[in-house]
Amino acid sequence: MRFTAEDLLRVTFADEPAPMVELTLAVAALQRSDPLFAPWRRRTVRTLPRSAGPLRELVPATGKGPLFLDPPARGFDEGLDGVLSTPARFVRAELHRVHARGTRPLPWTRLLADRDGEAWRILEAAVRAARATMLEPAWDRVRAGFDAERAWRLQQLARQGIRTTLAGLAPGARWHGTALELGGADTEGAADGLEFALDGQGITLLPSVFWTGRPLVGTYPQGTFLVYPAVTPLPLLDDPGRPHAPTALVALLGRTRAAVLECLVQPRTSTDLVRELGLAKSSVSEHTKALRAARLTTAQRDGKAVWHSCTPLGLELLGGFPA
């Protein structure tokens, strides 16, 4: 990936996981041989309805399916609307690109490019069925993994800079001048599949807990995204509904205060903390005040809302205790 100085200034992190991206990568994970996902694959294959099957015909194990299937929208409904409203020209171009890799087009997929109503109803039903089986039951863990990954990378960015942070996204990645070699990253949209020039447009970093392969680069109407494997994949993520703060941290701060600190790896309002932790508003105020006094969190007012987030010291404390 070739960066200009402007590109490096325009590297950003996604604010939250993209449901359609995670869904297509979950479909890819279902077909991969990664042993870490083996128990998840066995469970999912047993429960996946037949109506979700068409997605497996469009998304291969490489994760490099048609880009109109995985717009990086923040919400599922917004993402699905984006899929269903894709211009026929883009659908046709993406299906041609995918089939040019040697996959044989199926009759119903050919009809997608012609905006055939029945073909698009099949696709919508497949997306909804796959989401209900693979994404919805795991979404709290997906979000928790994303939040932890983003917080850790932002801390790394503050301490070590953008070059080290980008090189740390893939094993063996290294810089050659202003070009980042990602160890054979799979590029969607690069003319030759080997080199990708950003040309000043910048890039958005989007970690995935379902993906364990090489980074994927995709160019969408929203911009260019680098999808990379989160450090902790889905099978290793704890259920965020269970208390899982390190024992030593709980002993130091108390269980409730430790839970508040863990929540704040991603900025949240006082109202968010009340809802997510089931605490009284007065209790949230007391705990956030104590954490601010200890320089573990910060608070910023935005209108009537107060946003709380971990400081680098708070993140270091969370990561420094053994479980």
C-alpha positions in Angstrom: 0.0 0.0 0.0 1.5 3.3 -1.1 0.9 6.2 1.2 1.5 9.9 0.6 2.0 12.3 3.5 -1.6 13.3 3.1 -2.8 9.7 3.4 -0.9 9.2 6.7 -2.7 12.3 8.0 -6.0 10.8 7.0 -5.8 7.4 8.6 -8.8 6.9 10.9 -10.3 4.1 12.9 -13.9 3.1 12.4 -16.1 4.1 15.4 -17.9 0.8 15.6 -18.1 -2.6 13.8 -19.8 -2.8 10.5 -22.5 -5.5 10.6 -22.6 -6.3 6.9 -18.8 -6.6 6.8 -18.8 -8.9 9.9 -21.6 -10.9 8.4 -19.8 -11.6 5.1 -16.6 -12.5 6.9 -18.6 -14.8 9.2 -19.8 -16.6 6.0 -16.2 -16.8 4.9 -15.1 -18.2 8.3 -17.8 -20.9 7.9 -15.8 -22.1 4.9 -12.3 -21.7 6.2 -10.2 -24.4 7.8 -9.0 -22.3 10.7 -8.9 -24.7 13.7 -9.7 -21.9 16.1 -13.2 -21.6 14.6 -13.8 -25.3 14.3 -16.3 -25.6 17.2 -18.1 -22.4 16.1 -18.3 -23.9 12.5 -19.8 -27.1 13.8 -22.4 -25.3 15.8 -23.3 -22.9 13.1 -23.6 -25.4 10.3 -26.2 -27.3 12.4 -28.3 -24.2 13.0 -27.9 -22.3 9.7 -31.2 -22.4 7.8 -31.2 -23.4 4.1 -32.4 -20.0 3.2 -29.0 -18.6 4.1 -27.3 -20.9 1.6 -27.2 -18.4 -1.3 -24.7 -16.3 0.7 -22.2 -19.1 0.7 -22.5 -19.2 -3.1 -21.5 -15.5 -3.3 -18.9 -15.2 -0.5 -15.9 -17.6 -0.8 -13.5 -18.7 2.0 -11.1 -15.9 1.0 -13.7 -13.3 2.0 -13.4 -11.6 -1.3 -17.0 -11.6 -2.4 -18.7 -8.8 -4.3 -18.3 -5.5 -2.5 -22.0 -4.6 -2.8 -22.6 -7.3 -0.2 -20.7 -5.7 2.6 -21.1 -1.9 2.7 -19.3 -0.5 5.8 -22.5 1.0 7.3 -22.8 1.3 11.0 -26.2 -0.4 11.4 -27.6 -3.6 9.9 -30.7 -2.0 8.5 -28.7 0.8 6.9 -26.3 -1.8 5.5 -29.0 -4.0 4.1 -30.7 -1.0 2.5 -27.4 -0.2 0.9 -27.1 -3.7 -0.5 -30.6 -3.7 -1.9 -30.2 -0.3 -3.5 -26.9 -1.0 -5.2 -26.8 0.4 -8.8 -27.0 -2.4 -11.4 -23.8 -1.2 -13.0 -21.9 -1.8 -9.7 -23.5 -5.1 -9.2 -22.6 -6.2 -12.7 -19.0 -5.1 -12.3 -18.5 -6.8 -8.9 -20.0 -10.1 -10.1 -17.8 -10.0 -13.1 -14.7 -9.4 -10.9 -15.6 -12.2 -8.6 -16.3 -14.7 -11.4 -13.1 -13.6 -13.2 -11.3 -15.3 -10.3 -12.5 -18.7 -11.6 -15.8 -19.1 -9.7 -18.6 -20.2 -11.9 -21.6 -17.9 -11.9 -24.9 -19.4 -10.8 -28.1 -18.7 -12.7 -29.7 -16.7 -9.9 -26.6 -14.6 -9.3 -26.6 -13.6 -13.0 -30.1 -12.2 -12.4 -28.9 -9.9 -9.7 -27.2 -7.7 -12.2 -30.5 -7.5 -14.2 -32.3 -6.3 -11.0 -34.6 -9.4 -11.1 -37.0 -9.1 -8.2 -37.0 -12.7 -7.3 -33.2 -12.9 -7.2 -33.0 -9.9 -4.9 -35.7 -11.4 -2.6 -33.6 -14.6 -2.4 -30.5 -12.5 -1.5 -32.4 -10.5 1.1 -33.8 -13.6 2.8 -30.3 -15.1 2.8 -28.8 -12.1 4.5 -31.5 -11.9 7.1 -31.3 -15.6 7.9 -27.5 -15.5 8.2 -27.7 -12.5 10.4 -30.2 -14.1 12.8 -28.0 -17.3 13.1 -24.5 -16.0 13.0 -24.4 -12.3 14.0 -27.2 -11.6 16.4 -26.3 -14.2 19.1 -22.7 -13.0 19.0 -23.2 -9.3 18.6 -22.4 -8.3 22.2 -19.1 -10.2 22.0 -18.4 -8.7 18.5 -18.9 -5.2 19.9 -16.8 -5.9 23.0 -14.0 -7.3 20.9 -14.1 -4.3 18.6 -14.1 -1.8 21.5 -11.1 -3.5 23.1 -9.2 -3.7 19.9 -9.8 -0.1 19.0 -8.8 1.1 22.4 -5.6 -0.8 22.3 -4.7 0.4 18.9 -5.4 4.0 19.8 -3.2 3.7 22.8 -0.4 2.2 20.6 -0.9 5.1 18.2 -0.5 7.6 20.9 2.7 6.0 22.2 4.4 4.7 19.0 3.0 6.6 16.1 1.1 5.8 12.9 3.9 3.9 11.2 4.3 1.4 14.0 0.6 1.1 14.4 -0.1 0.3 10.7 2.8 -2.2 10.6 1.4 -4.0 13.6 -1.9 -4.8 11.8 -0.5 -7.9 10.1 2.3 -10.4 10.9 5.4 -9.6 8.8 4.2 -6.2 7.7 7.0 -3.7 7.1 7.6 -0.3 5.6 9.7 0.4 2.5 9.8 4.2 2.5 6.2 5.3 2.2 5.0 1.9 1.0 3.6 -0.6 3.6 4.0 -4.2 2.6 1.3 -6.2 4.3 2.6 -9.7 3.7 0.4 -10.4 0.7 -2.7 -8.5 1.8 -5.7 -9.2 -0.4 -6.8 -6.1 -2.2 -10.2 -5.4 -3.7 -10.0 -2.7 -6.3 -6.2 -2.8 -6.9 -5.6 -3.1 -10.6 -3.1 -6.0 -10.4 -4.0 -7.3 -6.9 -0.5 -6.6 -5.7 -0.2 -2.8 -5.3 -2.6 -0.3 -3.9 -2.1 3.5 -4.1 -4.2 5.6 -1.8 -3.5 8.8 -3.7 -4.3 11.1 -0.9 -7.7 9.7 0.0 -6.6 8.2 3.3 -7.9 4.9 4.7 -10.2 3.7 7.5 -9.1 0.9 9.8 -11.8 -1.7 10.5 -10.9 -4.7 12.8 -13.0 -7.9 12.5 -13.3 -10.6 15.1 -14.5 -13.1 12.5 -11.5 -12.7 10.2 -8.2 -14.4 10.8 -6.7 -14.2 7.3 -4.6 -11.5 5.5 -5.8 -7.9 5.6 -8.5 -7.0 3.0 -8.5 -3.7 1.3 -11.8 -2.5 -0.2 -12.8 0.7 -2.0 -16.4 1.7 -1.3 -18.4 4.9 -2.0 -17.7 5.7 1.7 -13.9 5.5 1.1 -11.1 2.9 1.3 -11.2 0.5 4.2 -8.5 -1.8 5.5 -10.2 -4.8 7.2 -7.8 -6.6 9.5 -8.0 -9.4 12.1 -8.6 -8.2 15.6 -6.0 -9.5 18.1 -8.7 -11.5 19.9 -11.0 -13.4 17.5 -14.5 -14.3 18.3 -14.0 -17.8 19.9 -11.6 -16.3 22.5 -13.9 -13.4 23.5 -15.6 -13.6 26.9 -19.3 -13.1 27.1 -19.6 -9.4 28.1 -22.7 -10.2 30.1 -20.5 -12.1 32.6 -18.3 -10.4 35.2 -14.8 -10.9 33.8 -12.7 -8.1 35.2 -9.3 -9.3 36.4 -9.5 -10.4 40.0 -6.7 -8.1 41.2 -8.4 -5.1 39.5 -11.7 -6.0 41.2 -9.8 -6.2 44.6 -8.3 -2.8 44.0 -11.3 -0.8 42.6 -14.3 -2.9 43.6 -16.4 -5.0 41.2 -18.7 -2.2 40.2 -16.0 0.4 39.7 -13.9 -2.1 37.7 -16.9 -2.8 35.5 -17.4 0.9 34.9 -13.7 1.3 33.9 -14.0 -1.7 31.5 -17.1 -0.2 29.8 -15.2 3.0 29.2 -12.6 1.5 26.8 -15.2 3.0 24.3 -16.6 6.4 25.1 -20.0 6.2 26.8 -22.4 8.7 28.3 -23.7 8.5 31.8 -27.0 7.3 30.5 -25.2 4.5 28.6 -23.6 3.3 31.8 -26.9 3.4 33.7 -28.5 1.2 31.0 -25.6 -1.2 30.4 -24.6 -1.8 34.0 -28.1 -1.5 35.6 -26.9 1.1 38.0 -28.7 4.1 39.5 -27.8 7.5 38.0 -26.4 8.6 41.4 -24.2 5.5 41.6 -22.8 6.1 38.1 -22.0 9.7 39.0 -20.2 8.6 42.2 -18.1 6.0 40.4 -17.2 8.1 37.4 -16.2 11.0 39.7 -13.8 8.7 41.6 -12.3 7.3 38.4 -11.7 10.8 37.1 -10.1 11.8 40.4 -7.7 8.9 40.0 -6.9 10.0 36.4 -8.3 6.7 35.0 -11.0 8.3 33.0 -11.9 11.7 31.5 -15.3 13.4 31.0 -16.4 15.8 28.3 -19.8 17.6 28.1 -21.6 17.7 24.8 -24.9 19.6 25.3 -26.8 17.8 28.0 -24.8 14.6 27.7 -21.5 13.8 29.5 -19.2 11.5 27.7 -16.7 9.4 29.7 -13.7 7.4 28.4 -10.6 5.7 29.6 -7.3 7.7 29.8 -4.1 5.9 28.7 -3.5 5.3 32.4 -6.9 3.6 32.7 -6.2 1.4 29.7 -2.8 0.5 31.1 -4.4 -0.5 34.4 -6.9 -2.7 32.6 -4.2 -4.5 30.6 -1.7 -4.7 33.4 -3.5 -7.1 35.8 -3.5 -10.9 35.4 -6.9 -12.5 35.3 
